[in-house]
């Protein structure tokens, strides 16, 4: 089984991880079929300054599919052994389908708004 977190807004990926309305947690079985989709509340604070990475890791999340995300948040997630792939767009279903098909963007540009985040 794999657990994927997706920063979300109105059943679509939110382009800014650190200020998303909520996270969608998608659980897939070994055949990569969706077995559970559930929302996870966030406090909409900067992703690199919150304890969200630790919370996700404790819940078994192994992968975060993001729209936009800053390097500080990426570093924090990676320190919790959560792989991060930025650059996705679309609905939650479209994002999962693109990931499963290995059809994600080659442009892995990172949000630089929070360059002062150093953890």
N, C-alpha and C positions, 0 to 999 in steps of 0.2 A: 504494500500500500504506500502511496505517496500523498502528502498533504501540501497543497499549494495555497499561498496567500496572494490575493489580488487587491490592491488599493482600489476602492470602488466608490461610485456615485451614481445613483439611479440605474442600477444593473449594468453599468458600463465601467470600464477602467477609468480611474481618476488620474489625471495627468500629473498630480503632485502627491507623491507618497506621504510626505510629512503632514499634510493637511487634508487627507482624504476624509470623506464622511464616515466610512466604515471599511473594514476589510472583508472580503468574501473568502472564506476558507473552503476550498474544494478538495474533497478526498476522492482518490481514484484507486481502483483495485489493480492487481498485477497486470491485467489486460488493458489498463488505462481507461476503463469505463468509470464514469462518474457514479459514485455510490452515495455521496452526501455533499450538500452545499449548505453552508451556514454563515450568517453574518457575524462579525465580531466588532463590537463598538471600539472606537478610538477616541482619544481626547483631543485630536486635531492639533497636537503640538508638534514641534519640529521632530522628525523621525530620528535624528541622531542624538537628540537630547532627552528622549523618553526611554522608558524601559520596555518598549514594544518588541524589540528584537529578542529580549530574554523571555517575554511572555509567549511569543510565537514559538521559540525553541522549546519551551516547556510543554507546549501543546503538540509538539511533534512536527511542526512545519519544517519542510526541507528546502522549499523553493519559493521565491517571491517573483512574480511576473509584474513588472511595473510599467507605467507610462514614463513619467519623469521622476527622477530620484537623485538626490545629492550624494556626493562621495562620502560624506560623514555617515549617512544612513547605511550606505553600502558597506562601509567598514564595520559598522556595528553589527549588521546582519551577518556578514561573513565571519565575524568573531564568534558568532553563535552557530556556525556551520550551516547557515542558510544561504544557498546559492541565489544570486540576484541576476535577473535578465531584464534590462530596461528596454524601452522603445515600443511597447505594445500599444495598440489602439483598438477600440471596438467594445462590443458587449462582452460580458463574462464568457458566454458560450463561444464567441468568436476568438477570444484570447486563448481559451483552452484548446480549441481546434487548431489554431495556428501553432501553439506550442507542440501539440501532439504530432503535427505534420512537419515539425522543425522549420516552419515558415515564419521566422521572426526577423526583425529588421537587422540589417548589417550596420546601421548607424547606431552606435552605442554611446551617443553623446550624453553627458552627465550634467545635471542641473548644477550651475555654479553659483546660485544665489546664496548658498550657505557655506562659502569657502572657509569661513572661520571655524567650522566644526572640525575638530582635530581628533576625535575619538572614534 
